[in-house]
Amino acid sequence: MARGTIRTLIALLTVWSVSAFSTAAKAEDLSGDCAIPDSLLGPELPLPHVGAKIKAGEPVPIVVIGSSSSAGSGASTPSNAYPERLIVELGKRFPNGKFELINLSRRGQSAAEMVARFASDIEPRHPGLVIWQTGTVDAVRAVDLADFNETLESGIEDLTQREIDVILMDMQYSPHTSTALDVGPYRDYMRWAAQSRGVILFDRFAIMQYWDENGAIDLTDPAKSAEGMYDDFVHRCVAYQLASTIERAVATEGHPSPPQ
């Protein structure tokens, strides 16, 4: 290989390395970019089983069950998907904690299809926390809202009766799909189910909409969305805010435990 070609390759690799390092460094400092107003945090509710395990120095198995985004869709690598990033963020907040991720997410599953797996897939793992992401597939399939609500409430009751804490997570926000798909009623029922059963709702839709409308991301640009420019950012920020929600819930005192 000619010396000029070698020098060119070395120069290109050096530029790439510096660029990659700079991008990675910026990606790790997301506390400002991921900020949301208190109004999006929801009511202060405890995660008693998570808190008890942390206090006792026991491992905290965390099950994530959801559809494509929870399975890692959009993330550049599995390690950049929000479930994996959540464990990293929890490690920062609880240095002595022991968190184990069990991701049971599958693309294209409705809430009812997930609930059908609770006994066989979740119960044997004895998790302290289940993060249940749902709603999108049901909206796409136009699942009857009364059936959707019944599925949510029965699913939450199933988990809480097994002494498992629950965080319910709604669908992603996209200005493009929102005009073609009416997710509002499904979001309303998710909010109602969470309130009636005393569990946390992580309002991912509203949080992403806030980031979009306030310039943290630009989901209105089809080219940028198609290139996945913000996918890792969204996964990382969702993980950041989820970890903050868990941290706040563990610190919450003076509230009754969710109904069993």
C-alpha positions in Angstrom: 0.0 0.0 0.0 1.4 3.4 -0.9 2.5 5.7 1.9 0.1 8.4 0.8 -2.8 6.0 1.0 -1.7 4.9 4.5 -1.4 8.5 5.7 -4.9 9.2 4.4 -6.4 6.2 6.1 -4.7 7.2 9.4 -6.0 10.7 9.1 -9.5 9.5 8.4 -9.4 7.0 11.4 -8.1 9.8 13.6 -11.0 12.1 12.6 -13.5 9.3 13.1 -12.1 8.5 16.5 -12.2 12.1 17.7 -15.7 12.5 16.4 -16.9 9.2 18.0 -15.4 10.1 21.3 -16.9 13.6 21.2 -20.4 12.2 20.4 -20.2 9.6 23.1 -19.1 12.2 25.7 -21.9 14.4 24.8 -24.4 11.5 24.9 -23.5 10.7 28.5 -24.3 14.2 29.8 -28.0 14.3 29.2 -29.3 15.7 32.5 -30.1 19.1 31.0 -31.4 17.9 27.6 -33.6 15.2 29.3 -35.2 17.7 31.7 -39.0 17.7 32.0 -41.4 19.9 34.1 -42.7 18.7 37.4 -46.2 18.6 35.9 -45.1 15.5 33.8 -43.8 13.6 36.8 -47.3 12.5 38.0 -48.3 11.9 41.6 -45.8 10.7 44.2 -46.4 7.0 44.7 -44.1 4.4 46.3 -42.5 1.3 45.0 -42.5 -0.6 48.3 -41.1 -3.9 47.1 -38.2 -2.3 45.2 -37.5 -0.1 48.2 -37.5 -3.1 50.6 -35.1 -5.1 48.4 -32.7 -2.2 48.1 -32.8 -1.6 51.8 -32.1 -5.3 52.5 -29.2 -5.4 50.0 -31.1 -7.9 47.8 -31.0 -8.0 44.0 -33.9 -6.2 42.3 -35.0 -8.1 39.2 -36.8 -5.7 36.9 -39.0 -7.1 34.1 -39.7 -5.0 31.1 -42.6 -6.2 29.0 -43.8 -4.3 26.0 -43.8 -4.1 22.2 -41.2 -2.9 19.6 -39.7 0.1 21.4 -39.1 -1.9 24.6 -37.6 -4.7 22.5 -35.0 -2.1 21.3 -36.5 -0.9 18.1 -34.7 2.3 16.9 -31.7 2.0 19.1 -28.4 1.7 17.4 -27.4 -1.2 19.6 -29.2 -3.3 22.2 -27.1 -1.6 24.9 -28.5 1.8 23.9 -32.1 0.7 24.2 -33.9 2.2 27.2 -34.2 -1.0 29.3 -30.5 -1.6 29.2 -29.8 2.1 29.8 -32.2 2.1 32.8 -29.9 -0.4 34.6 -27.0 1.9 34.0 -28.9 5.0 35.3 -30.1 3.1 38.4 -26.6 2.1 39.2 -25.7 5.8 39.3 -28.5 6.6 41.7 -28.1 3.5 43.9 -24.4 2.7 44.0 -25.0 -0.2 46.4 -28.0 -1.5 44.5 -28.1 -4.7 42.5 -30.4 -4.5 39.5 -31.1 -7.3 37.1 -32.8 -6.7 33.7 -35.2 -9.3 32.3 -36.6 -8.0 29.0 -39.6 -10.0 27.8 -40.7 -7.5 25.2 -42.0 -8.7 21.8 -42.8 -6.7 18.7 -46.5 -6.4 17.8 -48.1 -7.7 21.1 -51.3 -6.2 22.4 -52.0 -5.6 26.1 -54.1 -8.8 26.3 -51.3 -10.9 24.7 -48.9 -9.6 27.3 -51.2 -10.3 30.2 -51.6 -13.9 28.9 -47.8 -14.3 29.5 -47.7 -12.9 33.0 -48.2 -16.2 34.8 -45.7 -18.2 32.7 -43.1 -15.6 31.9 -43.1 -13.1 34.7 -44.1 -14.9 37.9 -41.2 -17.5 37.8 -38.7 -14.6 37.7 -40.0 -13.1 41.0 -39.3 -9.5 40.0 -39.5 -6.6 42.3 -40.7 -4.3 39.5 -42.5 -4.8 36.2 -42.4 -1.9 33.7 -45.4 -2.6 31.5 -45.3 -0.6 28.2 -48.4 -1.0 26.1 -51.1 0.9 24.1 -49.7 1.3 20.7 -50.6 -2.0 19.2 -54.1 -1.8 20.8 -54.7 1.6 19.2 -53.4 0.3 15.8 -55.8 -2.7 16.0 -58.6 -0.5 17.3 -59.1 -2.8 20.3 -62.4 -2.1 22.1 -61.7 0.5 24.8 -63.8 -1.3 27.4 -61.8 -4.5 26.7 -58.6 -2.5 26.8 -59.4 -1.0 30.2 -60.4 -4.4 31.6 -57.1 -5.9 30.4 -55.1 -3.1 32.0 -56.9 -3.4 35.4 -56.8 -7.1 35.5 -53.1 -7.1 34.5 -52.2 -4.6 37.2 -54.2 -6.6 39.8 -52.5 -9.8 38.8 -49.0 -8.3 39.2 -49.7 -6.5 42.5 -51.3 -9.6 44.0 -48.0 -11.3 43.3 -46.3 -8.6 45.4 -44.7 -6.9 42.4 -44.4 -3.2 41.9 -45.8 -1.8 38.6 -44.9 1.1 36.4 -47.3 1.5 33.4 -45.8 3.2 30.4 -47.8 4.5 27.5 -47.0 4.8 23.8 -44.3 7.0 22.1 -45.2 10.4 20.7 -44.8 11.1 17.0 -46.3 14.2 15.2 -46.6 12.1 12.0 -48.5 9.1 13.4 -50.6 11.2 15.8 -52.5 12.7 12.9 -53.3 9.3 11.5 -53.8 7.3 14.8 -56.0 8.5 17.6 -54.2 7.3 20.7 -55.9 9.8 23.0 -58.7 7.5 24.3 -56.2 4.7 25.0 -54.0 7.1 26.9 -57.0 8.2 28.9 -57.8 4.6 29.9 -54.2 4.0 30.8 -54.2 7.0 33.1 -57.5 5.9 34.7 -56.3 2.3 35.2 -53.0 3.5 36.9 -54.9 5.9 39.1 -57.6 3.4 40.1 -55.0 0.8 40.9 -52.6 3.1 42.6 -49.6 2.5 40.3 -47.2 4.8 38.6 -47.9 5.9 35.0 -44.8 6.9 33.1 -46.4 9.3 30.5 -43.8 8.7 27.7 -46.1 10.3 25.1 -46.4 13.6 27.0 -42.7 13.6 27.8 -41.6 13.0 24.2 -44.1 15.6 23.0 -42.5 18.1 25.5 -39.0 17.3 24.2 -40.2 17.8 20.6 -42.0 21.1 21.3 -39.1 22.5 23.3 -36.3 21.7 20.9 -34.6 18.8 22.6 -35.5 16.7 19.6 -37.1 17.5 16.2 -39.6 14.8 15.4 -41.2 17.0 12.8 -38.3 16.5 10.4 -39.0 13.3 8.4 -35.4 13.1 7.2 -34.0 13.2 10.7 -36.5 10.7 12.0 -35.8 8.3 9.1 -32.1 8.5 9.7 -32.7 7.6 13.4 -30.8 10.8 14.5 -32.8 11.0 17.8 -33.5 7.4 18.5 -30.6 6.8 20.9 -31.3 10.2 22.5 -34.9 9.2 23.2 -34.0 5.8 24.6 -31.3 7.4 26.8 -33.6 10.1 28.0 -36.5 7.7 28.7 -34.1 5.6 30.8 -32.9 8.7 32.6 -36.4 9.8 33.5 -37.5 6.3 34.4 -34.6 6.0 36.8 -35.5 9.4 38.3 -39.1 8.2 38.7 -37.9 5.0 40.5 -35.5 7.0 42.7 -38.3 9.4 43.7 -40.7 6.5 44.4 -38.2 4.6 46.6 -37.7 7.8 48.6 -41.5 8.4 48.9 -42.8 7.9 52.4 -46.2 8.3 54.1 -48.2 6.9 51.2 -50.2 3.7 51.4 -49.0 0.8 49.3 -50.9 0.0 46.1 -54.0 -2.1 46.6 -53.4 -5.8 46.6 
